């Protein structure tokens, strides 16, 4: 049985930030393309990222997006990270994009 995968955004602010990327500078336009590629990959395989241990899930995400059972990172070019969670609704697997960070902010957020 094939599992249907969909990709969504964690909230309206994340979606709006993504939609505004093409109208900004070249770096943001590139980031938009990389996120689109990541979304395509996540539709093909929601588990294509690297799972983050539960003990390292920042409280910020629990407060902003509600209780999260899992957290994943997808490595983008130029040391950017796409952070997402996976939820299952019957036979549909849903990847929910929470945010994207450069490597420096990623290390701060996860206290590396």
C-alpha positions in Angstrom: 0.0 0.0 0.0 1.4 3.4 -1.0 1.4 6.1 1.7 0.2 9.5 0.5 2.4 12.3 1.8 1.5 16.0 1.9 3.4 19.0 3.0 1.9 22.0 4.9 3.2 24.9 6.9 3.1 25.1 10.7 1.1 28.4 10.7 0.1 31.4 8.6 3.3 33.3 9.5 5.6 30.5 8.2 3.5 30.3 4.9 3.6 34.1 4.4 7.4 34.2 5.0 7.8 31.4 2.4 5.6 33.2 -0.1 7.5 36.5 0.3 10.9 34.9 -0.4 10.8 35.2 -4.2 10.2 39.0 -4.0 13.4 39.6 -2.0 17.1 39.5 -2.7 18.9 36.8 -4.6 19.8 34.8 -1.5 16.1 34.6 -0.4 15.1 33.6 -3.9 17.6 30.8 -3.8 16.3 29.8 -0.4 12.8 29.6 -1.8 13.9 27.2 -4.5 15.7 25.0 -2.0 12.6 24.9 0.2 10.5 24.0 -2.8 12.9 21.2 -3.6 12.7 20.0 0.0 8.9 20.1 -0.1 9.0 17.9 -3.3 11.4 15.5 -1.5 9.2 15.4 1.6 6.1 14.6 -0.5 8.0 11.6 -1.9 9.3 10.5 1.5 8.4 12.4 4.7 11.2 10.6 6.5 14.0 11.9 4.2 15.3 14.2 6.9 17.2 13.5 10.1 15.1 12.9 13.2 16.0 15.2 16.2 15.9 13.4 19.6 12.8 14.3 21.6 14.9 15.7 24.5 16.3 18.3 22.1 12.9 19.6 20.8 13.0 23.3 21.8 10.2 24.4 24.1 9.6 27.3 21.7 8.1 24.8 19.2 5.9 23.2 21.8 4.5 26.6 22.7 4.1 27.9 19.2 2.8 24.8 17.4 1.3 22.7 20.2 2.6 19.3 21.5 5.0 17.7 19.0 5.7 14.0 19.1 8.6 14.3 16.7 10.9 16.8 15.0 13.0 16.5 11.9 15.6 18.5 10.1 16.2 18.6 6.4 19.6 19.9 5.3 19.4 22.6 2.7 22.4 24.0 0.7 24.7 26.7 2.3 24.1 25.2 5.8 20.4 26.1 6.0 18.1 23.8 7.9 14.4 23.1 7.3 12.7 22.1 10.5 9.5 20.0 10.3 7.3 17.5 12.1 5.4 14.5 10.8 1.8 13.8 11.6 -0.3 10.9 10.4 -3.9 11.3 9.6 -5.4 7.9 8.7 -3.6 7.0 5.5 -2.1 10.4 4.8 1.4 11.4 6.2 1.6 15.1 6.6 5.0 17.0 6.8 4.5 20.3 8.6 7.2 22.9 8.0 7.9 24.9 11.2 10.8 27.1 10.1 14.1 27.3 8.3 17.3 28.6 9.9 20.8 29.2 8.9 23.5 27.0 10.6 24.3 29.6 13.2 20.7 30.1 14.3 20.1 26.3 14.2 23.0 25.7 16.6 21.6 28.4 19.0 18.0 27.0 18.8 19.1 23.5 19.6 21.9 24.5 22.0 24.8 22.8 20.2 
